[in-house]
Amino acid sequence: MSSAEAWTDPARLRRYRERVFGERHRLRAAFADPTGHQHRVLADLLDANAGTEYGRKYGFARIRTVDEYRRAVPVHSYADLAPWIERAAAGEPDVLTADRPELFFTSSGSTGAHKKIPVTPRFMRTTFFPFYYAAWAPLVEHFPDVLAHPDAVLNLKHDPLSAPPTTASGRPHVGASQVDFGTRFGEPLSAEPGTGARWGTLPVPVADGDHLEKMYLRLRLAVESDVRCVIGINPAMVAAVPHQLGLWWDRIVREVRDGTLGGLPYRAPNPARAAELTRLSDRHGTVLPAHVWPHMRALFCWTTGVASLYLPRLREQYGAGVTLLPAPVAASEGPVGVALDRHPTAGSLVVTASLYEFADAETDLGPDTATLLPHELEPDRDYHVVFSHVGGLYRYAVGDVVRVVDRVGGVPRLEYTGRATRSDHAGERLREAQVIRALHTALAATGLEVTNAACRVDPGQPSTGPSYTFAVAPRLPWSEDESGRFATLLDEALGRESAGYRAARAGGRLGALSVLRLAPEAFLRVWQDSVAGGVRPTQVKDRLFRQNPEQWARLTGTAGDRPVRTDEESGR
């Protein structure tokens, strides 16, 4: 039986559905006693790792309560734990965990530096797999047809490697999407939807680092299939598909007609499908995913953060009525929230996975930062996330900010709002979430739309001081009047979101912001260039704050016109 046949084998599908719905049921049942489960998670990690060097240093054997744990262990950043992690990666046992890491997940983080996240069998069994299976429940429950055929799902993040990079001890150092969990951890049901497709393992040779060619090859194969779901996790990958169809259309049609793949013989020529694709381009001009795959049902990716600016229109490019299902609120380091229904943005706290603490997002995290427990969170507030789990991350500040949407079944439901990174050049202390909300306010008030946005602080002249420049890619052209009005409203909205920004503007420490209009595809071009330069697509994420001059120049080199100042400076 081939891998594709195995994925859709009726017996396997039955077991898969039972596992997915079973994990969701167990998580929902845990909501009846969230505090008890949090205590059990803490007791398990303390007991399991008390004999490690880290456990001895912080007295795990003596700790009995959450309060004792918070007093004994400081809040950590990755930099704080990095020396411990590097020793474990070099092969030293009993450093952070009694269970030896089987591999190390890689994560780009907000700085682009590659982290090493230890992944132990016990972490996978108790923390990762339960939430991981539960995350697929809304897709499996409401769109069962996407599992009926192996080629029905285009999984953009699936990226198996022929020669994965390793740590000094020889352990793989890879992304979660590059791990065969069935082989590595004895979980054959863990293969994601779409991994059994013809493009799950590419049938022609391609270098592991040639990510752009791999994306092309998958699209080339997918245009001959009835794709009904796209899985991207990183929404920038989902946004790239319409752009890539346009870039590669002639090559795709030619290869379908000739039966080639990447220029190599692949299968029988398919002139009928090639003619159909040609008719699509003749009819529509710009061919969209909705034209190529008319039975598309769902997109699975993060739906908040910067992506919330462009996802509504992007969804339309995939078809009328296509559902956006939110990927988990999670990082390579561990899970936070998982959507158990079709809520468009939020996921329930995974109370069985980690011990969770939170701090007000306006707080600067430090070793002694006072934290809140899940039952103390308030709706419509932003919080830093700090978690501890048996995999060796203790009071770890993951660097994400979440917003409490509501409570369901006794636990908070959370949505990701952005990284904890601040832009602070004159005391404005702007967070991503504040800027994104301000952008939404200004766009809604003007009826304008963007395909993406970013900002930076320009130092200005000694007489004027620094000011923000917002690079926006309008979906349709904006007039000068519209741009000026948008700039004014954005400036006002930022002042309402951030007292620091309001004070900096009032005190003259920040000048009036400006708006630089770019071509609609400007951000997509930069994304494509980054992938062409060797960065894995999963790691080329939307970045709101772009202070790096070289990166800003790459983005704004496609500018369509001059900056537009706010009303205050333009004299309107």
C-alpha positions, 0 to 999 in steps of 0.5 A: 500500500502506497503512502497516499493509499495508507492515508485514506485507508478507511481503517486508518481514517476511522482511527485518525478521527477517533484520536482527533475527537478523543483528544478534543473531548479529553481537553474539554473535559479538563476544563471542568477542573483547570486549576487541578490540571495546572497543578498536575502539570507542575507536579509532573514536570517537577517530579520528572526533572528534579534530578537534573542540574537545573532541577537541583539548582532551583530546588524542584524536589522541595517545591509543592505549590505554584506560588513556591515555584514562582518564588524559586524560579525566575522568568526566563527568556531564550537567552537565559536558557540558551547556555543550558540548551546548548549543553543539552544539544552537545549531548550532555545528559540531565541538564534541563530534562531527565528525558534526553532530547530526541531532536531540537526544533528550530525557530527563527524568533523575532530576531531571525536567529535560529533557536534550538528548542529541546524536544523530548519523547515525554514532552511529545507524549504529554504536551505536544500530541494531545493539543496537536491532534485536537487542533485538527478537530474542526477541519475533520468534523466540518469538512470531512471530504478533505480527507477523502482523497490524498490530493485534496489538501495542499499542505504548504508547510510540509517539508521533509528533508533528505539530509536534516541539519544536526546539533553537535551531538548529532540530533536533528535540528529542524522545523516541526514540519520537517519531522516524521512523528510516526518514525521518530516518536511511534505516532503513525496517525500523526501525519498531517492532512496533505502529507500523503499527496503526490507532492508530499514527497516530491518525485523529482530531485530538488535540493533541500535548500531550494525552497522556491523550486519546491513550492513551484513543484508542489503547485505544478502538481496541485493544479492537476488535482481537486484541492479542497483545503490549503494548510499554511499555518504561516498566513504569508505562505497562503497569501503567496499562492495567488502571486505564485500562480501568476508568476509561474503560470506559463511554466505550469501550463507548459509542464502539464501539457508536456507531462514534465515536472521541473523539466524532467519527464514525469507522467503522461502529457495532459493536454486536456487539463492544459487546455482547461487552464489556458481557457481559465487565463483567457477568461479571467486574465489573472488566474486565482486559486478559486478558478483552479480549485473550484471546490475549495472549502477551507484555509488553515492558518493563523488568522490574527496579527498582521494577517488580519489586515489582508485575510478577508480579501485573500479568502475571497481569492480562494473562493466564495464561502471558503472558511478560515480555520485558525491554526493553534496559538502556539510556537515551536516552544510549545502550545498555548491555545487551540481552537476546538470549534469554528471560532475565527480567531481564538483558541482555548487554553491547553490547560493539560499541556503546560503551567501557564502564567501571564503578565500585562502586556504593558509590563516589561518582563524581567526575572521577577515580574509578577504574573497572573494565573489563567483564572485571573485574566480579564477579557479584552486585555493583552498579556505576555505568555509565560509557560513551563512544561516537562520538555525543559522550558521553565517560566519561559517567556515565549515572546508572544502577546495574546488577547483574552476573547472570552471564557468557554467551559471555565478557561480563557479563550485566547487569540494571538495579537503579535510579538512582544517586541516594542517600537520605542524611540521617544517613549511611545512604547508601541506594541504590534497589537496596538499598531494593528488595531490602529490600522484597522480603525483607520482603514475601517473609517476610510473604507480603504484596504491594504494587502499588507503594511509595515512601519519604521521610525525615521530619525528625521532632522535635529529640528524635527525629530523622529517620526513614523513612516508606514509603508502600506500596499493598497489593494486598489489605488488611493487618492491623495485625499484618501491617503491624507485622511488615512494618515490623520486617522491612523495618527489619532488611533495610535494616540488612543491605543498608546498613552506613550505615543500620545504623550510623545506626539503632544510633547514634540518628541515624535513628528507627524507620521507619514504614509508611503504607498507601495505597489499591491504586490510589494510585500509578496515580492519581498517574501518571494525574494527571501524564500529565493535567498534560502529562508524556509517559507514557514519562517518568512513571516509578516513583520510589522516593525522593520527598522533594518535599513536594508530590509526597509529599502528592499520593501520600499524600492517598489514604492508607487509614489511619494510619502503622504504626510498627515493633515497636520504637516500637509496643511489640509 
